[in-house]
Amino acid sequence: MKFIITEEEKNRIRGLYEMVGDKLSPQALQSPKAQGTKYQATFLNYYYGTNLSSATTGSWTDKDFNDTLKKFMEEKGIPVWICKKGDGYCADGDEGEVTTKEMDKLKQSMNLQGEDKSATFLSDFAKMYGVPVEDISNINVSSGQTSMDYHNIMMGPLKKVTIEHAREKGVFDQILNQLKLYYNGQIGAKGVMNDEQKLWLNDFIKVLQTVKPVLEKRMQSLSQEEFEKLWRPLTYSKETPSNEPPSTEEKINTTNDRTYDYKLSGGKYYYSLKGQNKWIEANGKGLESIKSKINFS
């Protein structure tokens, strides 16, 4: 990373930079560069579901942070630059640090190019839970609605995606980890949640933890055919003759937005978090939205 700072600030902290993997001094951890590191590490935690300590400390010498940043840039096709002493680009004390000469491209990929006014609690929750925000726009987030949380999970708009998560080993653990980090303010933009939403999220996490063991055991014990039968009435059109299977042609759209990829396969519509290739079949308002807005030609 490379952030523009004043010469006075640069001189004050120049001698405080240390090798990647070493600890930084308290003064360095209060510098503008440390604040930029916190923003980047927070994004990476949110993007990968990790728990990089740099999101809290601001340490740009942390090896896990540098490794994760390098991975992200490689995935996004952003040229990686490893700092070396005397390279004419990095400060001499930054040796081993991961950065890039195309910082604007990195900021754009991380959505850090200016303040994002569109972030909301429901859109953040939708990203973490892997469901289109349209499907959860009517969820009641009033405080103390634990029974409503159970309804959302087992009978409401999150039912289908919830049992799909339960079908795959380890998915619930990852989602719960992200929800807890978000609740504690370790990922996501600060100030997005109001008190009522925070109480709802706490209830939701508790309910999800309660139903998780039974739901995983049930879903993972089903054969693939038994599992598909749960949704066959929802995903097969009554107008399709039984002796004519849906088309097997597959089309994918990865350019519509920064959050989701979309797929049309066998006459069905799917979505996945960007670049993860974990497809979830769309239904309800989300299905209607994909059909009307996504171009697969």
C-alpha positions in Angstrom: 0.0 0.0 0.0 1.1 3.6 -0.5 -0.7 6.6 0.9 0.1 10.3 0.4 1.2 12.0 3.6 2.9 15.3 4.4 6.7 15.5 4.5 6.5 16.3 8.2 4.5 13.2 9.0 6.7 11.2 6.7 9.8 12.3 8.5 8.3 11.7 11.9 7.5 8.0 11.1 10.2 7.3 8.6 12.4 5.6 11.2 9.5 3.7 12.7 8.8 1.4 9.6 10.0 -2.2 10.2 10.2 -5.4 8.2 7.1 -7.3 7.4 6.4 -9.8 10.2 7.9 -7.4 12.8 5.8 -5.3 15.2 5.4 -1.6 14.7 5.8 1.1 17.4 2.7 2.8 19.0 3.5 6.0 17.0 3.5 4.2 13.7 0.2 2.5 14.5 -1.4 6.0 14.9 -0.1 7.2 11.5 -2.3 7.8 8.4 -0.9 4.7 6.8 -2.1 2.6 9.7 -5.6 4.1 9.3 -5.5 3.1 5.6 -4.4 -0.4 6.6 -7.4 -0.7 8.9 -9.8 0.1 6.1 -8.2 -2.4 3.8 -8.0 -5.2 6.4 -11.6 -4.6 7.3 -12.6 -5.0 3.7 -10.5 -8.2 3.3 -12.1 -9.6 6.5 -15.5 -8.9 5.0 -14.6 -10.3 1.6 -12.9 -13.5 2.7 -14.6 -14.1 6.1 -11.2 -13.8 7.8 -10.2 -12.1 11.0 -7.1 -10.2 10.2 -5.8 -8.4 13.3 -4.7 -5.4 11.1 -8.3 -4.3 10.9 -7.9 -3.4 14.6 -4.2 -2.6 15.0 -3.5 -1.0 11.6 -0.3 -2.9 11.3 0.8 -3.0 7.7 3.8 -5.3 8.5 1.5 -8.2 9.6 2.3 -11.2 7.4 -1.3 -12.5 7.3 -2.5 -9.1 6.1 0.2 -8.9 3.4 -0.5 -12.4 2.2 -4.2 -11.8 2.0 -3.8 -8.5 0.2 -1.5 -10.2 -2.3 -4.1 -12.9 -2.9 -6.8 -10.3 -3.4 -4.8 -8.3 -5.9 -3.8 -11.4 -7.9 -7.5 -12.5 -8.1 -8.5 -9.0 -9.3 -5.6 -8.8 -11.9 -4.0 -5.9 -10.1 -0.2 -5.9 -10.5 1.5 -6.8 -7.2 4.6 -4.9 -6.1 6.8 -6.3 -3.3 8.8 -3.5 -1.7 12.6 -3.7 -1.8 15.2 -1.3 -0.4 16.2 1.2 -3.0 13.5 0.2 -5.5 12.7 3.9 -6.1 9.0 3.4 -5.2 8.8 2.3 -1.5 10.4 3.8 1.5 13.6 2.0 2.5 11.9 0.7 5.7 9.0 -0.9 3.8 11.0 -3.9 2.5 8.8 -7.0 2.0 5.5 -5.0 2.1 2.9 -5.9 -0.5 1.6 -2.9 -2.5 0.8 -1.9 -6.1 1.7 0.9 -8.5 -2.0 1.0 -9.5 -3.5 2.1 -6.2 -6.5 3.7 -7.8 -7.5 0.3 -9.2 -7.0 -1.4 -5.8 -9.2 1.3 -4.1 -11.8 0.9 -6.8 -11.8 -2.9 -6.3 -12.2 -2.4 -2.6 -14.9 0.2 -3.1 -12.7 2.7 -1.1 -12.7 5.4 -3.8 -14.7 7.8 -1.8 -17.4 7.3 0.8 -20.1 4.7 -0.1 -23.4 6.1 0.9 -25.4 3.1 -0.3 -24.3 0.7 2.4 -27.2 -0.4 4.6 -27.7 -3.0 7.3 -29.9 -5.2 5.1 -27.6 -5.1 2.1 -24.7 -6.0 4.3 -26.7 -8.9 5.9 -27.8 -10.1 2.4 -24.1 -10.3 1.3 -23.1 -12.2 4.4 -26.0 -14.6 4.2 -25.7 -15.1 0.4 -29.2 -14.0 -0.6 -30.4 -11.2 -2.9 -31.4 -8.1 -0.9 -34.8 -8.1 -2.6 -35.6 -11.4 -0.8 -35.1 -9.9 2.7 -36.4 -6.4 2.1 -39.5 -7.1 4.2 -37.9 -8.9 7.1 -39.0 -7.5 10.4 -36.0 -6.3 12.3 -37.8 -5.0 15.4 -36.0 -5.7 18.6 -36.9 -8.8 20.7 -38.4 -10.6 17.7 -36.7 -14.0 18.4 -39.8 -15.9 17.3 -39.8 -13.9 14.1 -36.2 -14.8 13.6 -37.2 -18.4 13.7 -39.9 -17.8 11.2 -37.5 -16.0 8.9 -35.1 -18.9 9.0 -37.4 -21.8 8.7 -40.6 -20.5 7.0 -39.9 -17.1 5.6 -37.7 -15.5 2.8 -34.5 -17.1 4.2 -35.8 -20.7 4.3 -34.4 -21.9 1.0 -31.0 -20.4 1.3 -30.8 -21.6 5.0 -31.3 -25.2 4.2 -28.9 -24.9 1.2 -26.3 -23.6 3.6 -27.0 -26.5 6.0 -26.5 -28.9 3.2 -22.8 -27.9 2.8 -20.4 -28.7 5.6 -18.7 -25.7 7.2 -20.8 -23.1 5.5 -22.9 -22.2 8.6 -19.7 -21.9 10.6 -18.3 -19.4 8.1 -21.5 -17.4 8.0 -21.9 -17.3 11.8 -18.3 -16.1 12.1 -19.0 -13.2 9.7 -22.2 -12.3 11.4 -20.5 -12.2 14.8 -17.6 -10.1 13.4 -20.1 -7.7 11.9 -22.1 -7.5 15.2 -18.9 -6.7 17.1 -18.0 -4.0 14.6 -14.9 -5.9 13.4 -16.0 -5.9 9.7 -18.3 -3.6 7.8 -18.8 0.1 8.0 -19.2 1.5 11.4 -22.5 3.2 12.3 -24.6 1.2 9.8 -26.6 -0.6 12.4 -28.9 1.2 14.7 -29.7 -0.2 18.2 -32.8 -2.0 17.0 -31.0 -3.7 14.2 -28.2 -4.7 16.5 -30.7 -6.4 18.9 -32.3 -8.2 16.0 -29.0 -9.4 14.7 -28.0 -10.7 18.1 -31.3 -12.6 18.3 -30.8 -14.0 14.8 -27.3 -15.3 15.6 -28.7 -17.0 18.7 -31.5 -18.7 16.8 -29.2 -19.8 14.0 -26.8 -21.3 16.5 -29.7 -23.2 18.1 -31.2 -24.7 14.9 -27.8 -25.3 13.2 -26.9 -28.8 14.6 -30.3 -30.3 13.9 -30.7 -28.7 10.5 -27.2 -29.7 9.3 -27.8 -33.3 10.5 -31.1 -33.5 8.7 -30.1 -31.8 5.4 -26.7 -33.7 5.1 -28.4 -37.0 5.7 -30.6 -36.6 2.6 -29.6 -38.0 -0.8 -29.2 -35.5 -3.6 -32.5 -36.6 -5.1 -34.4 -36.3 -1.8 -32.9 -32.8 -1.3 -33.9 -31.6 -4.8 -37.4 -32.8 -4.2 -37.8 -30.2 -1.4 -37.7 -27.5 -4.2 -38.9 -29.3 -7.3 -42.4 -27.9 -7.1 -40.8 -24.4 -6.9 -38.3 -24.8 -9.7 -40.1 -26.7 -12.4 -42.7 -24.9 -14.5 -46.1 -26.7 -14.8 -46.0 -25.7 -18.4 -42.9 -27.8 -19.1 -43.9 -31.2 -20.4 -42.6 -34.0 -18.2 -41.0 -35.8 -21.2 -39.0 -32.7 -22.2 -36.3 -31.8 -19.7 -35.2 -28.2 -19.4 -32.4 -26.9 -21.6 -28.9 -27.8 -20.4 -27.4 -24.6 -21.9 -25.4 -22.6 -19.3 -24.8 -18.9 -19.4 -23.0 -16.8 -16.8 -23.0 -13.1 -16.2 -20.1 -11.7 -14.0 -20.3 -8.1 -15.1 -23.7 -6.9 -13.8 -22.5 -5.7 -10.4 -19.7 -5.9 -7.9 -21.4 -8.2 -5.4 -22.9 -11.1 -7.3 -22.3 -13.4 -10.3 -25.4 -14.8 -12.1 -26.0 -18.1 -14.0 -28.7 -19.4 -16.2 -28.6 -23.2 -16.5 -31.2 -25.7 -17.4 -33.8 -23.1 -17.5 -33.1 -22.1 -13.8 -31.5 -18.9 -12.5 -28.7 -18.9 -9.9 -26.6 -16.3 -8.1 -23.3 -16.5 -6.2 -21.1 -14.1 -4.2 -18.6 -12.5 -6.6 -15.9 -15.0 -7.6 -16.9 -17.8 -5.2 -18.7 -20.0 -7.7 -21.1 -21.3 -5.0 -24.4 -21.1 -6.9 -27.7 -20.7 -5.1 -30.9 -21.1 -7.0 -33.0 -17.9 -7.1 -36.7 -17.8 -6.2 -39.3 -15.3 -5.2 -38.6 -11.6 -5.7 -34.9 -12.4 -6.3 -35.8 -14.6 -9.2 -38.1 -12.0 -10.7 -35.3 -9.4 -10.4 -32.7 -11.6 -12.1 -35.1 -12.4 -14.9 -35.9 -8.7 -15.5 -32.5 -7.2 -15.0 -29.8 -9.7 -15.9 -28.8 -10.1 -19.6 -27.4 -13.6 -20.4 -27.0 -13.1 -24.2 
